Structures are given as structure tokens and as C-alpha cells.
């Protein structure tokens, strides 16, 4: 009898060791870079029986009344597989809420597999308005129910009763990431309407290359206009442009370098001459607007608040990019707005 008991105990120990080994073999994923990555990280932790890590992916609303109850809910779970579907998102009050369709296949300690499906809602609070400690993307809520579908086809088409979410705007996401990475610390934290920066005005420009044949399809260029900062009398913006060849890049604005001569070398006096001594580029646009009808970006830089001295540029979209076609300068601080055109390429084809 004692031998049988010892053998049974040894057999159970081997089973436990085998289960621990299978849990440890599950891939370790701890990625908060996107909503779907957080969901995959959650089930990586559950599959590895690292329940404290799994608990940490949730925000203030936890999935059980306490941690002990959460762990007990997975008493019989041995391994977990997860698949995610098309993610949709919606911005609200300084946060982005993501809806992630999810299907999991949970295998118990007896080897029986069950499929569950549903949706998780995750929240990303704008990092620029947070105070320590920083809160990355977290799970706000989620509900999975048993599914009769095969695991491979169990992921819901969408979350809610609406149609599947539209295809993700990759160019827009790339532009937002590039802007925040480069200018997030330099620009104001909010725009003139009090909204967090980082959400641009977006435009689609359809055109044909100058060498295109009549039957060639139109091409598309995306334009993204980001607010950056508001000073005493000038507002600055940053633009990104994207296409299927070059991807997303920051738009640079060509500006003439000027040598302005004043009577008696007094900048308050009469302007004697304005000479262009070169050209330079800038990533900033001042008091700018984009006109979708004329496909032009206009800038207007006030040299002082009353705007009697200023410079302005007009940039025309041609053949997939923007070119400087006109530049006006009002160099006289005389209380009147009387600019003169010093660059004029408007007649170019």
C-alpha cells in the first residue's frame, strides 16, 4: 500500500513538473506599444502562469474582486492561445480608446480545449499630460464568452453591432508618431482649442504625374498639418507628406535668404533695396493654411504684432511635392501693409 501511494505521488509530481514546463515554454511577451500587443502580453502572462504580471495589464477596473480570485479562476488552465482581429479606436478627453476583437483557446490540465471570443477595450492616456507615475496602455474592460466556432475562425469581425472597422490609416499613424517623436517636447501641449497636440488636419491629394499617359491611374499624396505653438502674434505648424514611394516625410519649406538695405541703415526708415542672396529650407510654417481647391500652402510671418512688416510664401503642389511659387516681403516698419513680390514662379507650367 505504501509503495502504491509513493508511486501515485511520484506520478502526480511528474504531471505537475510537466505542466510547469509547458507553462514556461509559452513565449514571454511584455509589449505595451499597441492595444493588440497588450492583449497578447496578457495571455502570455496567463499562459506562463505569471498572474501578477497579467493582473498588471489592467487599469483601475480589475477583472476580479481581488488578486486571489483572479488566480483561482485559472486553476484548471494549462495553456492559452490568443488571436486578435482588426482594431478600432476613438479619441475622447485626452485619451484614445481601442476596441480589440479577441479569440482564445484555453486548454485545461486534462488536455481539453475550449474556445472563447469577445472584445477588450483598452485605453491610452496622452503621455504629454500625465503626471508620474506614467501609465502605459492598459486594459479598461473585456468580456469573452464560450464560442462554438473553430479557434481559427472565432475572432469577431468587429466589436459592437456596427460594421468591421475601416482599414487602419498607416500614413496617418506614421505621421503622428514622427511628429510626436521630433516635436513633442518642443511644441505646446495643447492647441488653441485646448486639445492635446498630435492630431493633424489630414488631406488626400489626387493627381497625375506630368509624364503620365492618359490611361495611367491617378496617384495619391497625403498631407498632414500639425499645430505646434502659439506665440504673441505668430502660430507655427509642421507638415508631413506621404506617398506610396517615399513613405511619410516632413515637408520642408524653401525660403529666400534676404539682404535688406534701409536708408541710413535704419530699419525704421525707407527700404532702399531687397536682394536675394540664397535660398534655405525650414521645417516650420508660420500662420499657415492649406487650400484644397488650389492645392497651395500659404504662410504669413508677422515681423511684429501690427503686421506692417512681414513675409509670406505660396507653395504649390505639383508632381507629388510642394514648390515655392511666390514670396512677398513687406520690409518697411511704416504702419502700413505694402508687400512686394520678390519671387514669382506662378507662370511656370
Phi and psi in degrees as a GROMACS rama.xvg file:
@    title "Ramachandran Plot"
@    xaxis  label "Phi"
@    yaxis  label "Psi"
@TYPE xy
-66.9094  -36.5599  UNK-2
-63.5964  -41.4698  UNK-3
-63.4902  -41.9288  UNK-4
-63.5816  -42.8364  UNK-5
-62.6963  -42.7883  UNK-6
-64.0674  -41.6761  UNK-7
-64.4626  -42.2386  UNK-8
-61.9192  -43.8006  UNK-9
-62.7084  -40.361  UNK-10
-63.7142  -44.3244  UNK-11
-63.8336  -37.6516  UNK-12
-62.8969  -40.8961  UNK-13
-63.289  -39.87  UNK-14
-60.7361  -46.4226  UNK-15
-61.7846  -43.311  UNK-16
-61.6358  -41.2435  UNK-17
-63.3745  -40.4726  UNK-18
-65.9557  -41.3959  UNK-19
-62.8295  -38.8801  UNK-20
-65.4698  -41.9954  UNK-21
-64.4646  -38.0114  UNK-22
-63.9839  -41.9747  UNK-23
-67.6982  -26.3636  UNK-24
-74.0801  -17.8287  UNK-25
-61.5022  139.563  UNK-26
-63.1848  140.998  UNK-27
-87.6976  115.04  UNK-28
-125.915  123.479  UNK-29
-139.025  84.339  UNK-30
-132.984  118.072  UNK-31
-110.497  21.2877  UNK-32
-77.9496  -16.5431  UNK-33
-153.641  164.407  UNK-34
-63.1555  -45.8047  UNK-35
-65.5588  -31.0607  UNK-36
-66.8358  -35.6012  UNK-37
-64.7765  -41.9537  UNK-38
-63.0481  -43.1432  UNK-39
-64.6404  -35.9151  UNK-40
-66.0729  -39.1125  UNK-41
-56.9742  -48.6285  UNK-42
-79.0075  -19.4796  UNK-43
-63.4904  -45.0521  UNK-44
-65.4793  -41.8133  UNK-45
-65.6367  -43.5431  UNK-46
-62.2547  -29.5665  UNK-47
-93.3522  3.28992  UNK-48
60.8146  33.957  UNK-49
-101.173  76.298  UNK-50
-73.1317  -29.0453  UNK-51
-63.9068  -40.2595  UNK-52
-64.9262  -42.9756  UNK-53
-60.399  -43.6372  UNK-54
-59.5021  -33.8939  UNK-55
-71.9579  -13.4138  UNK-56
-80.5019  -8.11729  UNK-57
-93.5924  152.403  UNK-58
-82.7381  -144.771  UNK-59
-66.2518  -31.3834  UNK-60
-86.0414  108.519  UNK-61
-90.9681  159.55  UNK-62
-81.6253  -3.02299  UNK-63
-149.899  167.774  UNK-64
-65.9612  -28.5323  UNK-65
-158.078  174.2  UNK-66
-64.7914  -37.7504  UNK-67
-62.3224  -41.4474  UNK-68
-66.8741  -35.5355  UNK-69
-62.2407  -47.0805  UNK-70
-64.5561  -42.2054  UNK-71
-61.8868  -30.5449  UNK-72
-63.6897  -16.8462  UNK-73
-111.756  20.7247  UNK-74
-54.2284  -40.2403  UNK-75
-98.1499  1.97676  UNK-76
-86.0501  129.747  UNK-77
-101.689  -54.6239  UNK-78
-135.283  157.71  UNK-79
-138.633  133.828  UNK-80
-113.2  148.355  UNK-81
-136.442  144.663  UNK-82
-133.322  145.907  UNK-83
-122.41  154.66  UNK-84
-108.277  -159.558  UNK-85
-69.0593  125.678  UNK-86
-89.5978  135.879  UNK-87
-114.882  156.299  UNK-88
-142.357  159.108  UNK-89
-150.024  132.529  UNK-90
-89.7636  144.456  UNK-91
-162.207  122.96  UNK-92
49.401  53.0148  UNK-93
78.9017  10.2162  UNK-94
-133.444  159.273  UNK-95
-116.257  128.574  UNK-96
-105.315  129.077  UNK-97
-111.414  137.271  UNK-98
-109.558  122.466  UNK-99
-120.09  111.784  UNK-100
-68.6657  136.246  UNK-101
-138.121  142.848  UNK-102
-132.766  138.218  UNK-103
-128.002  153.273  UNK-104
-121.188  111.281  UNK-105
-102.483  126.746  UNK-106
-107.639  126.041  UNK-107
-84.1931  -178.12  UNK-108
-71.1784  -13.0467  UNK-109
-91.0964  -3.80277  UNK-110
91.4917  7.10136  UNK-111
-86.8354  129.59  UNK-112
-104.226  138.658  UNK-113
-130.538  146.05  UNK-114
-107.786  136.261  UNK-115
-128.874  148.146  UNK-116
-145.146  154.939  UNK-117
166.954  -149.57  UNK-118
-137.95  147.198  UNK-119
-114.039  142.857  UNK-120
-108.862  125.617  UNK-121
-119.154  155.147  UNK-122
-127.889  137.158  UNK-123
-122.633  111.889  UNK-124
-83.199  134.244  UNK-125
-50.61  119.618  UNK-126
-62.7744  -27.1918  UNK-127
-78.2711  -12.5512  UNK-128
-110.274  5.12811  UNK-129
-83.0597  152.952  UNK-130
-108.903  154.787  UNK-131
-59.2582  146.87  UNK-132
-79.0877  143.958  UNK-133
-65.9087  137.624  UNK-134
-112.604  109.934  UNK-135
-74.8644  -173.836  UNK-136
-56.1827  133.95  UNK-137
-137.433  161.911  UNK-138
-82.7288  122.362  UNK-139
-87.7411  -42.2529  UNK-140
-165.44  166.163  UNK-141
-170.021  150.515  UNK-142
-147.795  119.423  UNK-143
-115.796  139.336  UNK-144
-123.032  155.143  UNK-145
-56.4117  140.772  UNK-146
-123.162  143.18  UNK-147
-91.5844  -3.41132  UNK-148
-75.0134  155.672  UNK-149
-64.8243  151.074  UNK-150
-55.8971  -40.6026  UNK-151
-63.2237  -21.368  UNK-152
-121.851  16.5084  UNK-153
-89.1092  -13.3277  UNK-154
-65.7554  127.101  UNK-155
-60.9511  146.481  UNK-156
-65.1766  -31.3376  UNK-157
-160.045  171.752  UNK-158
-100.697  131.181  UNK-159
91.9031  -169.983  UNK-160
-92.3765  -6.0771  UNK-161
-79.7935  179.708  UNK-162
-70.283  166.66  UNK-163
-56.6916  147.282  UNK-164
-63.6514  151.24  UNK-165
-65.8443  160.798  UNK-166
-60.2765  138.588  UNK-167
-62.5209  136.371  UNK-168
-81.6719  89.9918  UNK-169
-62.6057  -42.272  UNK-170
-62.2183  -41.9206  UNK-171
-62.0207  -45.685  UNK-172
-62.8167  -39.7328  UNK-173
-65.0773  -40.9946  UNK-174
-64.5603  -43.0838  UNK-175
-62.4712  -43.7336  UNK-176
-64.3461  -42.079  UNK-177
-65.2239  -42.3345  UNK-178
-63.7869  -49.164  UNK-179
-66.5048  -35.2132  UNK-180
-67.0691  -37.4651  UNK-181
-89.4886  -40.0252  UNK-182
-118.636  1.82058  UNK-183
-57.1255  -34.5996  UNK-184
-90.2762  -14.8788  UNK-185
-93.1522  -30.7113  UNK-186
-90.2373  166.997  UNK-187
-61.0034  156.134  UNK-188
-79.8056  -20.8437  UNK-189
-135.528  155.029  UNK-190
-84.0843  -173.617  UNK-191
-67.7625  -15.4936  UNK-192
-99.1287  5.76689  UNK-193
84.6128  9.29009  UNK-194
-91.2073  144.467  UNK-195
-58.7489  141.148  UNK-196
-69.7318  164.622  UNK-197
114.157  -8.92847  UNK-198
-107.007  109.797  UNK-199
-89.4456  165.675  UNK-200
-78.4695  132.512  UNK-201
-121.017  139.954  UNK-202
-134.917  150.206  UNK-203
-116.419  123.763  UNK-204
-110.963  118.497  UNK-205
-104.382  136.713  UNK-206
-161.266  170.435  UNK-207
-119.914  140.119  UNK-208
-60.5733  156.233  UNK-209
-63.2358  -26.1451  UNK-210
-97.4721  8.34425  UNK-211
-68.637  146.61  UNK-212
-83.6185  158.734  UNK-213
-54.352  -34.7314  UNK-214
-91.4482  -1.02761  UNK-215
-69.0653  140.868  UNK-216
-70.8915  159.08  UNK-217
-70.3266  152.144  UNK-218
-103.399  166.217  UNK-219
-129.994  134.565  UNK-220
-122.146  134.998  UNK-221
-98.5553  141.23  UNK-222
-125.239  131.831  UNK-223
-126.255  123.713  UNK-224
-110.358  115.453  UNK-225
-106.435  130.194  UNK-226
-69.8729  141.344  UNK-227
-117.846  -59.8082  UNK-228
-154.191  158.121  UNK-229
-123.839  120.082  UNK-230
-101.716  -158.253  UNK-231
-61.5829  -42.771  UNK-232
-142.967  5.24922  UNK-233
-125.67  140.44  UNK-234
-113.133  139.534  UNK-235
-114.158  146.59  UNK-236
-132.534  159.102  UNK-237
-127.146  137.447  UNK-238
-117.339  144.682  UNK-239
-124.86  148.622  UNK-240
-129.335  142.807  UNK-241
-141.017  142.929  UNK-242
-148.271  177.643  UNK-243
-78.3674  -5.27236  UNK-244
-102.101  -51.6088  UNK-245
-96.1927  -6.54718  UNK-246
73.362  -146.829  UNK-247
-106.475  124.658  UNK-248
-135.303  157.205  UNK-249
-75.1586  138.682  UNK-250
-81.5884  130.383  UNK-251
-105.091  140.307  UNK-252
-108.029  120.954  UNK-253
-76.6652  133.439  UNK-254
-136.848  140.354  UNK-255
-73.6344  142.562  UNK-256
-89.1458  128.149  UNK-257
-113.479  143.902  UNK-258
-115.349  105.938  UNK-259
-103.704  125.563  UNK-260
-107.231  127.456  UNK-261
-110.885  151.92  UNK-262
-62.3399  128.107  UNK-263
61.4903  24.1777  UNK-264
54.5151  30.1241  UNK-265
-109.872  114.786  UNK-266
-64.7134  -16.1222  UNK-267
-86.7899  -5.55109  UNK-268
-91.1896  -166.802  UNK-269
-72.9499  141.126  UNK-270
-79.7845  123.718  UNK-271
-90.5874  -38.9647  UNK-272
-162.962  150.554  UNK-273
-127.553  119.764  UNK-274
-116.268  137.824  UNK-275
-87.9494  120.88  UNK-276
-111.806  6.85919  UNK-277
161.185  -177.846  UNK-278
-131.917  148.069  UNK-279
-140.196  168.243  UNK-280
-120.293  154.574  UNK-281
-139.903  143.539  UNK-282
-86.4726  -1.54452  UNK-283
-103.951  142.944  UNK-284
-119.985  137.504  UNK-285
-110.429  129.203  UNK-286
45.3048  52.6023  UNK-287
-98.5007  159.357  UNK-288
-145.089  151.633  UNK-289
-112.848  129.805  UNK-290
-104.981  110.088  UNK-291
-69.4958  -25.6849  UNK-292
-72.0326  -44.5241  UNK-293
-94.7161  -6.08509  UNK-294
54.7943  48.7802  UNK-295
-129.313  145.72  UNK-296
-105.737  129.066  UNK-297
-114.006  141.997  UNK-298
-123.489  154.214  UNK-299
-149.5  105.3  UNK-300
-102.135  110.343  UNK-301
-79.6191  127.05  UNK-302
-80.4666  -21.7543  UNK-303
-153.204  169.556  UNK-304
-58.0528  -36.4312  UNK-305
-77.5214  -4.10775  UNK-306
60.7103  25.492  UNK-307
-82.0617  -14.7726  UNK-308
-124.392  130.422  UNK-309
-166.875  173.171  UNK-310
-141.204  148.047  UNK-311
-146.472  146.588  UNK-312
-128.77  153.169  UNK-313
-124.351  126.294  UNK-314
-121.084  119.211  UNK-315
-100.92  136.527  UNK-316
-79.646  120.834  UNK-317
-143.267  129.724  UNK-318
53.115  42.0895  UNK-319
90.0777  2.87365  UNK-320
-151.303  169.065  UNK-321
-101.549  135.612  UNK-322
-124.185  143.353  UNK-323
-68.8756  122.557  UNK-324
-117.733  -17.9718  UNK-325
-154.946  140.554  UNK-326
-140.517  124.814  UNK-327
-115.676  144.416  UNK-328
-133.876  131.093  UNK-329
-115.107  96.4804  UNK-330
-93.3772  -1.00142  UNK-331
-96.5765  127.275  UNK-332
-91.3137  67.034  UNK-333
-114.334  9.28258  UNK-334
82.1228  0.648059  UNK-335
-124.829  152.51  UNK-336
-96.6513  103.583  UNK-337
-139.268  69.19  UNK-338
-71.9685  156.521  UNK-339
-124.698  144.51  UNK-340
-81.7339  124.331  UNK-341
-112.721  -15.838  UNK-342
-131.367  127.31  UNK-343
-144.121  102.852  UNK-344
-116.353  20.9675  UNK-345
-63.1019  -23.419  UNK-346
-85.6488  -3.85735  UNK-347
-70.7076  145.293  UNK-348
